[in-house]
Amino acid sequence: MTKKENVRKISEISPRLLAHLGDAVFHLFEREREIMTASSVKEAHRRARVDASAQADLLDAINDQLTEAELEIVRRARNVKPASSHRSDQGVYRKATAFEALLGYLHLTDRERLQTILHLTMPTSGGDSDVEGEDGAGHNP
């Protein structure tokens, strides 16, 4: 199977399944990032940006850096009907799902691009980034 055929087949995977994979990818990324600077597990957990609101903000911050194919994955994932437990803030949940689906898609199709996108989500060391951890501390391991 050629790379193009593989990408086409992967793009047919349900956005919900891509988000499931992307959630794991982002959790691992955040944990690796935080263990380099956190002094405790509690601190690392507190600073990890793994909640829906933070992920929705990250998607907003990188949206203008995405390719047409990536924007299509995001669009498809944002249209997924949220589970009943997430109906209270559907817009945030849908953006977070789209962010996770994008990461899942890139994990399967282009690991180099995945690293580029993850790097775009990194807080800057001066605290002047629009994309910061929950504690507002800008750090760059």
C-alpha positions in Angstrom: 0.0 0.0 0.0 1.4 3.4 -0.9 1.6 6.3 1.5 -1.2 8.1 -0.3 -3.5 5.0 -0.1 -2.6 4.6 3.5 -3.5 8.3 4.3 -6.7 7.9 2.4 -7.6 4.8 4.4 -6.7 6.4 7.7 -8.8 9.5 6.8 -11.8 7.2 6.7 -11.4 6.2 10.3 -14.1 7.6 12.5 -13.2 11.0 14.1 -14.2 9.6 17.5 -11.6 6.8 17.1 -9.0 9.2 15.9 -9.8 11.4 19.0 -9.4 8.3 21.2 -5.9 7.8 19.9 -5.1 11.5 20.0 -6.1 11.7 23.6 -3.5 9.1 24.5 -0.9 10.8 22.3 -1.5 14.2 24.0 -1.5 12.7 27.5 1.8 11.1 26.9 3.2 14.3 25.3 2.1 16.3 28.3 3.4 13.9 30.9 6.8 13.8 29.1 6.9 17.6 29.0 5.9 18.0 32.6 8.3 15.5 34.2 11.2 17.6 33.0 10.2 20.5 35.2 7.7 19.4 37.8 8.9 18.6 41.3 6.1 16.2 42.1 3.4 14.1 40.4 0.8 16.4 41.9 2.5 19.4 40.3 2.9 17.7 37.0 -0.8 16.7 37.0 -1.9 20.2 37.9 0.1 21.8 35.1 -0.8 19.2 32.3 -3.2 20.7 29.7 -5.4 17.7 29.3 -8.8 19.1 30.0 -11.3 20.0 27.3 -11.1 23.7 27.8 -7.3 23.8 27.5 -7.4 21.6 24.4 -10.0 23.8 22.8 -7.8 26.8 23.4 -4.8 24.9 21.9 -6.8 24.2 18.7 -7.8 27.9 18.4 -4.1 28.8 18.8 -2.8 26.5 16.1 -5.8 26.7 13.7 -4.1 29.1 11.3 -1.1 26.8 11.0 -3.1 23.8 9.8 -3.1 22.4 6.3 -6.3 21.8 4.3 -6.2 18.1 5.0 -5.7 18.8 8.8 -8.6 21.3 8.7 -10.8 18.7 7.1 -10.0 16.2 10.0 -10.8 19.0 12.5 -14.0 19.9 10.7 -15.2 16.2 10.6 -14.3 15.8 14.3 -16.1 19.0 15.4 -19.3 17.6 13.8 -19.2 14.5 16.0 -22.2 14.6 18.4 -20.8 14.7 22.0 -21.6 12.1 24.5 -24.5 13.0 26.8 -22.2 13.7 29.7 -20.5 16.5 27.7 -23.6 18.4 26.5 -23.2 21.2 29.0 -20.5 22.9 26.9 -20.7 21.3 23.5 -18.6 23.9 21.7 -15.6 23.4 24.0 -16.0 19.6 24.0 -16.3 19.5 20.2 -13.1 21.6 19.8 -11.2 19.4 22.2 -12.4 16.3 20.3 -11.2 17.9 17.1 -7.8 18.7 18.6 -7.5 15.1 19.8 -8.6 13.7 16.4 -6.0 15.8 14.6 -3.3 14.4 16.9 -4.5 10.9 16.3 -4.6 11.4 12.6 -1.1 12.8 12.5 0.2 10.1 14.8 -0.9 7.6 12.1 0.1 9.5 9.0 3.0 11.9 9.7 4.9 11.8 13.0 7.2 14.7 11.9 4.2 16.9 11.4 2.7 15.7 14.7 5.9 16.9 16.5 5.6 20.2 14.7 2.0 20.7 15.8 2.8 19.6 19.4 5.7 22.1 19.4 3.3 24.9 18.4 1.3 24.1 21.5 4.3 24.6 23.8 4.2 27.5 26.2 7.0 30.0 25.7 9.5 30.6 28.5 8.6 34.3 28.9 5.0 33.6 29.7 4.0 35.7 26.7 2.4 32.8 24.8 -1.3 32.6 24.1 -1.0 28.9 24.7 0.0 28.4 28.4 -0.6 25.7 31.0 -3.4 26.0 33.5 -1.1 27.6 36.0 -0.2 30.3 33.6 3.5 29.6 34.0 5.4 29.8 30.7 8.0 27.0 30.6 9.8 25.3 27.8 11.5 22.1 28.8 
